[in-house]
Amino acid sequence: MSPATANLDGKWALVTGAARRVGASIARTLHGAGAGVAIHYRGSAAAAEALAAELDAQRPGSAFAVQADLLDTAALRAMVTSTVARAGRLDVLVNNASSFYPTPLASVTDAQWDDLIGTNLRAPLFLSQAALPQLRASGGVIINLIDIHATRPLRDHPVYGAAKAALAMLTRSLARDLAPDIRVNGVAPGAVLWPDEGLAEGTRESILRQIPLRRTGAPEDIAGCVLYLVRDAGYVTGQIIAVDGGRSIGW
């Protein structure tokens, strides 16, 4: 979208993994800027439907939930088709959904490889492929959620790190291949939300010492960067912005 057409009123975004956490904040932020949102979920049906109802109450006809297993390529195509059928168009694809867990080399399995590569790399690629005709027609935008650990390894996460590094390259490759019709950018979060299962206090303190701003971020920090890249950055493509409190320069 060029600066002249930066208003998101009437635009539609599909956000993967949008039922909870950062994805939900992205959906709320894009919706607050005028866009309609398709809220993807895999298993969090109640949370996704609740968020869709919350947003639709603010602006009727502006939000709905869509279910798909991101490891199923046919389901990805079907999700895009059903989204466009309900919304009438697609302007923004936000590849936010991600699997994240340790895979020490001595114990990594084929199933872990398939899951981590599938959610973090394969799904964004094939969702982008499925959405290509609609995004090309609308002069749309693809935003990939990457990770600062795509460039700096996280101990015992070799598969996750490799998947995110590949997603960073995919982001740049698609930006080159899809220009000038479609802009493609990435956001690389740092410490924004602690894992659901928690972290030891010593580990948290160690991470905070590595962050120049000496604090974690909030989901809204990531969502604000996504909004900037979608709405305000008409001359930006092929870029990956770290939203990490400076951690990636302070290691």
C-alpha positions as CSV (number, residue, x, y, z in Angstrom):
1,M,0.0,0.0,0.0
2,S,1.4,3.4,-1.0
3,P,1.2,6.4,1.4
4,A,-1.6,7.7,-0.7
5,T,-3.7,4.6,0.1
6,A,-2.5,3.9,3.6
7,N,-5.9,3.8,5.2
8,L,-6.9,0.3,6.2
9,D,-10.6,0.9,6.0
10,G,-12.1,-1.8,3.7
11,K,-8.9,-3.9,3.8
12,W,-8.8,-7.5,5.1
13,A,-6.0,-9.3,6.9
14,L,-5.5,-12.9,7.6
15,V,-3.5,-13.4,10.8
16,T,-2.3,-16.9,11.7
17,G,-2.1,-18.0,15.3
18,A,-4.3,-15.1,16.2
19,A,-6.4,-16.5,19.0
20,R,-3.9,-15.6,21.8
21,R,-0.8,-13.8,22.8
22,V,1.0,-11.8,20.1
23,G,-1.3,-12.9,17.3
24,A,-4.3,-11.6,19.1
25,S,-2.7,-8.3,19.7
26,I,-1.8,-8.1,16.0
27,A,-5.4,-8.8,15.1
28,R,-6.7,-6.2,17.5
29,T,-4.3,-3.6,16.3
30,L,-5.0,-4.1,12.6
31,H,-8.7,-4.1,13.3
32,G,-8.4,-0.9,15.3
33,A,-6.8,0.7,12.3
34,G,-9.8,-0.1,10.2
35,A,-9.0,-3.5,8.7
36,G,-11.3,-6.5,8.8
37,V,-9.5,-9.6,10.3
38,A,-9.7,-13.3,9.8
39,I,-8.5,-14.9,13.0
40,H,-6.8,-18.2,12.3
41,Y,-6.5,-20.9,15.0
42,R,-5.6,-24.5,15.2
43,G,-6.9,-25.7,18.5
44,S,-7.9,-22.6,20.4
45,A,-11.4,-22.4,19.1
46,A,-13.0,-20.7,22.2
47,A,-10.4,-18.0,22.3
48,A,-10.5,-17.3,18.6
49,E,-14.3,-17.2,18.5
50,A,-14.3,-14.9,21.6
51,L,-11.9,-12.5,19.9
52,A,-13.8,-12.5,16.7
53,A,-17.0,-11.7,18.6
54,E,-15.3,-8.9,20.5
55,L,-14.0,-7.3,17.3
56,D,-17.2,-7.8,15.4
57,A,-19.2,-6.1,18.2
58,Q,-17.1,-3.0,17.6
59,R,-17.7,-3.1,13.8
60,P,-20.3,-5.6,12.6
61,G,-19.0,-7.8,9.7
62,S,-15.4,-7.1,10.4
63,A,-14.0,-10.2,12.0
64,F,-14.4,-14.0,11.9
65,A,-12.4,-17.0,13.0
66,V,-11.0,-19.7,10.6
67,Q,-9.5,-23.0,11.6
68,A,-6.7,-24.9,9.9
69,D,-3.8,-27.2,10.7
70,L,-0.8,-25.4,9.3
71,L,1.0,-28.7,8.6
72,D,-1.7,-29.6,6.1
73,T,-1.0,-27.8,2.8
74,A,-4.5,-28.5,1.4
75,A,-6.0,-26.9,4.6
76,L,-3.9,-23.8,4.0
77,R,-5.4,-23.4,0.5
78,A,-8.9,-24.1,1.8
79,M,-8.4,-21.5,4.5
80,V,-7.4,-18.8,2.1
81,T,-10.3,-19.7,-0.2
82,S,-12.8,-19.6,2.7
83,T,-11.4,-16.3,4.0
84,V,-11.7,-14.6,0.6
85,A,-15.2,-16.0,0.2
86,R,-16.3,-14.4,3.4
87,A,-14.3,-11.2,3.2
88,G,-14.5,-10.6,-0.5
89,R,-10.8,-9.8,-0.7
90,L,-7.4,-10.2,1.0
91,D,-4.9,-7.4,1.4
92,V,-2.6,-8.6,4.3
93,L,-1.2,-11.9,5.3
94,V,0.5,-12.1,8.7
95,N,2.4,-15.4,9.2
96,N,2.5,-15.3,13.0
97,A,1.8,-18.9,14.1
98,S,4.8,-20.7,15.4
99,S,5.9,-23.8,17.2
100,F,8.7,-23.2,19.7
101,Y,10.4,-25.7,22.0
102,P,14.0,-27.1,22.5
103,T,15.4,-29.9,20.4
104,P,18.8,-31.0,21.7
105,L,20.7,-32.7,18.9
106,A,21.0,-36.0,20.8
107,S,17.2,-36.4,21.0
108,V,15.7,-34.5,18.1
109,T,13.1,-36.5,16.2
110,D,11.6,-36.5,12.7
111,A,8.3,-35.4,14.2
112,Q,9.9,-32.4,15.8
113,W,11.6,-31.5,12.6
114,D,8.4,-31.8,10.6
115,D,6.5,-29.7,13.2
116,L,9.1,-26.9,13.6
117,I,10.0,-26.6,9.9
118,G,6.3,-27.0,9.0
119,T,4.9,-24.2,11.1
120,N,7.8,-21.8,10.9
121,L,8.7,-22.1,7.2
122,R,6.6,-24.4,5.2
123,A,3.3,-22.9,6.2
124,P,4.3,-19.3,5.5
125,L,5.6,-20.3,2.1
126,F,2.5,-22.2,1.0
127,L,0.1,-19.7,2.6
128,S,1.9,-17.0,0.6
129,Q,1.5,-19.1,-2.5
130,A,-2.2,-19.6,-1.8
131,A,-2.8,-15.9,-1.2
132,L,-0.7,-14.7,-4.1
133,P,-3.5,-14.0,-6.6
134,Q,-5.5,-12.0,-4.1
135,L,-2.5,-10.1,-2.7
136,R,-1.3,-9.3,-6.2
137,A,-4.7,-8.0,-7.2
138,S,-4.9,-5.8,-4.0
139,G,-1.3,-4.6,-4.0
140,G,-1.0,-6.4,-0.7
141,V,1.5,-7.1,2.0
142,I,3.0,-10.2,3.6
143,I,4.4,-9.9,7.1
144,N,6.4,-12.8,8.6
145,L,7.1,-13.1,12.3
146,I,10.7,-14.2,12.6
147,D,12.9,-14.1,15.8
148,I,16.1,-12.5,16.9
149,H,17.4,-16.1,17.3
150,A,17.3,-16.5,13.5
151,T,20.7,-14.9,13.5
152,R,22.0,-15.7,17.1
153,P,21.5,-19.3,18.1
154,L,19.5,-20.2,21.2
155,R,21.0,-23.1,23.1
156,D,19.3,-26.4,22.4
157,H,17.0,-25.0,19.7
158,P,18.9,-25.9,16.5
159,V,15.7,-26.8,14.5
160,Y,13.7,-23.8,15.6
161,G,16.6,-21.5,14.9
162,A,17.2,-23.0,11.5
163,A,13.5,-22.7,10.6
164,K,13.5,-19.0,11.6
165,A,16.7,-18.3,9.7
166,A,15.2,-19.9,6.6
167,L,12.0,-17.8,7.1
168,A,14.2,-14.7,7.1
169,M,15.7,-15.7,3.8
170,L,12.2,-16.6,2.5
171,T,11.1,-13.1,3.5
172,R,13.8,-11.4,1.5
173,S,13.4,-13.8,-1.4
174,L,9.7,-13.1,-1.7
175,A,10.2,-9.4,-1.4
176,R,12.5,-9.6,-4.4
177,D,10.3,-12.0,-6.4
178,L,6.9,-10.4,-5.7
179,A,7.9,-6.7,-6.2
180,P,6.5,-4.3,-7.2
181,D,3.0,-5.8,-6.6
182,I,3.5,-7.1,-3.1
183,R,5.6,-5.9,-0.2
184,V,7.1,-8.5,2.1
185,N,8.7,-7.7,5.4
186,G,9.5,-9.4,8.7
187,V,9.4,-8.6,12.4
188,A,11.9,-10.3,14.7
189,P,10.7,-10.2,18.3
190,G,13.0,-10.5,21.3
191,A,11.8,-11.1,24.9
192,V,8.2,-10.1,24.6
193,L,6.2,-12.8,26.5
194,W,7.7,-15.5,28.7
195,P,6.8,-19.0,27.7
196,D,3.5,-20.3,29.0
197,E,5.3,-23.0,31.0
198,G,7.4,-20.2,32.6
199,L,11.2,-19.7,33.1
200,A,13.4,-20.0,36.1
201,E,14.0,-16.6,37.9
202,G,17.7,-16.9,37.2
203,T,17.1,-17.4,33.5
204,R,14.8,-14.4,33.3
205,E,17.4,-12.2,35.1
206,S,20.1,-13.3,32.7
207,I,17.9,-12.4,29.7
208,L,17.0,-9.0,31.1
209,R,20.7,-8.2,31.6
210,Q,21.2,-8.7,27.9
211,I,18.6,-6.2,27.0
212,P,19.8,-2.5,26.9
213,L,16.3,-1.3,27.8
214,R,16.4,-3.7,30.8
215,R,12.8,-4.9,30.4
216,T,10.7,-7.2,28.3
217,G,8.5,-5.9,25.5
218,A,4.7,-6.3,25.2
219,P,2.6,-7.9,22.4
220,E,1.5,-4.4,21.5
221,D,5.2,-3.5,20.6
222,I,5.1,-6.3,18.0
223,A,1.7,-5.4,16.8
224,G,2.7,-1.7,16.4
225,C,5.6,-2.7,14.2
226,V,3.3,-4.9,12.1
227,L,0.9,-2.0,11.7
228,Y,3.7,0.3,10.6
229,L,4.9,-2.2,8.0
230,V,1.4,-2.8,6.7
231,R,0.0,0.8,6.7
232,D,2.8,3.3,6.9
233,A,5.8,1.8,5.1
234,G,4.9,2.0,1.5
235,Y,8.5,2.2,0.4
236,V,9.8,-0.6,2.6
237,T,10.2,-4.2,1.5
238,G,12.6,-7.0,2.1
239,Q,13.4,-5.7,5.6
240,I,13.4,-7.5,9.0
241,I,12.9,-5.2,12.0
242,A,14.1,-6.4,15.4
243,V,11.7,-5.4,18.2
244,D,13.8,-6.5,21.1
245,G,14.7,-3.6,23.4
246,G,18.2,-3.6,21.8
247,R,19.1,-7.1,22.7
248,S,20.4,-8.1,19.3
249,I,23.0,-5.3,19.5
250,G,23.9,-6.0,23.1
251,W,24.7,-9.6,23.2
